[in-house]
């Protein structure tokens, strides 16, 4: 049974889930959609958010795919 459950999480929620999973905490992500979204509500990442996401290894891809 998951000890952490998250519904409709964005990039930071997903990073939290990755972090918890990497530390042995059971995680369950729930989404009502059966396919990936083609849009994002995220407008920007501040430097601290990017620093925290670095541990999950996604920062380089975020910067590569971002529209600056």
N, C-alpha and C positions, 0 to 999 in steps of 0.2 A: 504494500500500500504506500502510495506517495505521501511524504511528509510535507511537501510543498506543492501547491496547486495554483496554476495561474491561467486566467482566461484572457484572451485577446491581448497578448503582450507584444510590445514593440521591440526594438533593438535592445533597449536596456533590460526589459523583462526577460528576453531570451538570454542575454549575457548573465543575468542573475541565475537563470535555470542552468546554464552551462557551468557556472562557478559552483553552485550547490551540488550538481551531479558529480563534478570532479572531486568533490570532498565527501562523496558517499551518501549524500542526502537524496532520497527518492524524489523524483520530479514528475509531475504530470502537467502537460500543456494541453489546453482544450480550445478548439476553434470550431465555430459553427460551419465554416466553409470547408469544402472538401478539396479545394485547390488553393495554391498560393495567390496572394494578392498581387495585383499589378500596379498598385499605387501605395504611397506611404504618407503618413501624417507627419513624419519627422521632417522638420524644416532645416535643422542644423544640429551639429554635435559641438558642444563646447570642449575646450582642450582637456578638461578633467574627465569628461565622459570618454573621450578617445583614449586617455591614459588608462582608465579602468577597463575598457574593452580590450586593451592590448593583451591582457592575460588570456583572453579567449582566442587570440590569434586572428581576429577579424578586422582589425584596424586598417591594415594595408589594403584589403579589399574594399572597405568603406571609402577610403580616400581615392582609390583607383576608380571606383564607380560613381563617385559624387560629382555633382554639377556645381562647380565653383565659379 
